[in-house]
């Protein structure tokens, strides 16, 4: 049976909750952890036990198992997405 990490592929989108906003993407897959890129914050090593689910090109993390720095980066990435959606269009 495959582990959660073995199910992931490079480029999968990363979320803190299923159906939530994307916070990053899988950059690399190692034996017991994923390297996740979060825009504006860089790469984070995510232990296998912090991966809740992997399906349909998505990786869902367990926020209770992430360190404060990763959670802060994820929240900032989400806020950047929200703010970009509110910017007025320019010609």
C-alpha positions, 0 to 999 in steps of 0.5 A: 500500500502506498504512503501519502507521500508516495501518492503525491507528484511534483506539481500537485497543488497544496491546501490546508483543507479540502476545498480550500484555497491553494497555498502552494505546490509540491516541489520535491518528494523525499523518503519521508517528507514533501518539499512544498513551495509557498509563494512569497515564502519559499520551500518548506519540509513537510513530514509525512504525518502532516499530510492528511490526503493526496488525491486528484492532483491535490495534497491536503495538509493537517494544519495542527501538525505544521509549524508556526512558520509554515502556517504563517506563510500559508495564511500570507499566501492565501491573503495574497490570493484574496488581495489579487482578486480585489485589485481593480483592472488597469488598461 
